[in-house]
Amino acid sequence: MARTFKRERQMHPIAELNVTNLIDLGFTLLIIFMIATPLIQQEQAIHVNLPVESHRPQEKPDKDVTFQDISIDKAGQYFWGSRRVTVRELGPLLEEAARKSKPPVINISADGAVPYQRVITLVDEVKKHNLAKVSFHTQSPN
């Protein structure tokens, strides 16, 4: 029996499609993504050596309170208002502020170049004297 290779209708499309190669390609891509996904997630981890802070709960500030500014400049020097002080001198000043009937809110302003540990040391010193009302001054992005 001879086979004829003539189609009955010349304009009729051929509807036969071999999907075996597409299935092989799909499984290959699936295996590649299963292997690559855990490796991608490991590379996105950022390891940061964070400073140590003492653990105490924070309270919400009252509306009619006074404010006391403490600043840290680029060189790491502390200022009580506009007066330059050392870390040792901050203790008695904070103790005096804590003894008031309405303790002030401590406004901390630190230069962006100051090591983060200096700011946390200052916050710990403030918390030692039970001054739980602390705010941080930041620069607005203009």
HELIX and SHEET records of a PDB file:
HELIX    1   1 THR A   20  GLU A   43  1                                  24    
HELIX    2   2 VAL A   87  ALA A   98  1                                  12    
HELIX    3   3 TYR A  116  LYS A  128  1                                  13    
SHEET    1   A 5 ARG A  83  VAL A  85  0                                        
SHEET    2   A 5 TYR A  78  TRP A  80 -1                                        
SHEET    3   A 5 PHE A  67  ILE A  72 -1                                        
SHEET    4   A 5 VAL A 105  ALA A 110  1                                        
SHEET    5   A 5 VAL A 134  PHE A 136  1                                        
END                                                                             
